[in-house]
Amino acid sequence: MATVKPNVLAFRVQTYARAIFVYGTNRLTARDGYPGVADGYYVPVEQYAAVTYTQDQLDLALASGWITQAEYDETMTYKV
């Protein structure tokens, strides 16, 4: 994962990523009745998801509507 800003807590990044990319119980941005991630967490969550989750998990998040095509494309730019 890239360098995390001091005010960004790693455990929150992991929690957000899991809720969005694995369980679909949140979104990166406020939509579908979900609050989205707190300020400053959008990019760190995408970076974490890109290096932590499998291609199948990321594809499922997109196919399920948990992330948008634009969010998917942004996340893929961080894939190693």
C-alpha positions, 0 to 999 in steps of 0.5 A, a space after each residue: 500500500 502507498 504511504 498513508 497520510 497521518 490522519 488516515 487510519 489503516 484499520 479504517 482503510 481496511 474496514 472500508 475496503 472490505 465493506 465495499 469490495 467484499 461485502 457490498 455494504 458501503 460505497 466509495 461515494 455516497 450513493 444507493 443509500 450508503 454513506 461512502 468513505 470519510 474524507 481522505 479515505 477514497 484513494 487509500 481504500 482504492 489502493 488497498 483494494 488493488 493490492 489486497 483483493 483478487 481480480 475476481 473480487 474486484 470484478 465481482 464488486 463491479 458486476 454487483 454495482 458496489 463500485 462504478 466503472 470509473 471507480 473500478 478503472 481508478 482502482 485498477 491503476 493501483 494494481 501491481 
